[in-house]
Amino acid sequence: MAEPKVFIKTYGCQMNELDSEFILGDLLARGFRRAENESEADVVLLNTCCVREMPERKAFGKMGLLGEMKRDNPNLILGLCGCMAQKRKETLFKQMPFLDIVCGPSQIGQLAEMVVSVQRTRTRQIRIEEDAAGRLDFRKASRRSAIKAFVSIMHGCDNYCSYCVVPYVRGREQSRPPEQILAEIEDLAGRGYKEVTLLGQNVNSYGKGFAASYDLVDLLEQVNQIPGIERIRFVTSHPKDISLRLMEAMARLEKVCEHLHFPLQSGADRILQLMNRGYALADYVRLVDALRAVMPDIALGTDIIVGFPTETEEDFRDTLEAMRRIEYDSAFIFKYSTREGTAAARLPDDVPPEKKKERNQELLELQEEISLRRNRRWIGQEVEVLVEGPSKRNPDKMMGRTRQNHIAVFDGGTELAGSLARVTVVRATALTLFGELAQRGDASPGRALAHRRRQLRPMRRTYNPK
Ligand code: SF4
């Protein structure tokens, strides 16, 4: 009998992408094969997100369509995992009687077994306890890229931003032990990976709760020493928890990229307070100035929510002004949607949808203008590009990312894939740098660039749990 095929569709953040890579790897190890699409699959899993209304609606819609497919193919196994599963629990079986599996994000280590169990017994499975995610061995993950990988360093969140459902569905903050993380990265390096992105809801508080004093800086120090790894990124950074020590480490450690996703959320202090973000705009701007002082070439990204309850025109103008002042390289702009169970859900969702749309559009247009201006500063400069492969839009050209995380497209052969190349930027749009190959792969020029400005003394600590 042919091996059963599995298709996983992922919604939401990088953490969900990594979880999906783990689930797929676990199923492949049990003899399943990857399906290219849902119509050729025997098992379809939706790894869901409920942080915003839109991905939740999309997952519902998708599962409805899959339910119709199941009418023609009653053996099709359908599972819903991730945050939506945790939030809605067994009610999902009532809403979607064709569903076989409901699995919360802490239980994805059990998911492959649940699939096998449904195959054997044809009985529904549900696992929504909040534990165990820290013990997952991500070395099993079936990675989408052979060059860059996500590495989970912590789970959950203790921040309770008033609009956010994550602490309720992903649980309390838990840091993974550094030895587990380092072993995973050494394994990735041994398999030729060049870039790692350390993932957590709030990586700046990594290490909270450890018996020994060990934090994100200590972890970055150790990852920076792993041979073969050329680039380190980390996401997401909560502004209230970033330290000068971390900024100095970013500037000093040559493998840590000059890129930070640093969500502001709103430029109005009143709204920031209602959001329970723990900082005012002036504090945030001071941090941005400090980051740019130690790393003048750092690229900053942000998340902004428009139409938060009670947001006035004046509040919105404050956000516009903040974005003009800060000049992000990139920004994700979201329209507020009420998330049941959060503190903000008790406030009136009183900004009309049309107004939210208008504000969203205005910020998008402003950001496009700023991104274009900032990207044009790179014209004429040589940048380091980690080459990923042929460009999707123009397969005759190669594409990769700069250390600042800009997409770069340039003339070059497929033999460059996986290497670090030097590219001279000749043109820029708001989203992409276009260039010409200046030097072929693995010159590791980022280090030369990095060493030019990194004269700070190391503050190294190694993990000692005793
Ligand atoms: S830091 Fe705030 S926005 Fe981010 S996951 Fe935690 S509660 Fe949600």
Residues whose N, C-alpha, C, O or C-beta is under 5 A from the ligand:
A	BS01	SF4	C157 N159 Y160 C161 C164 V166 Q201 N202
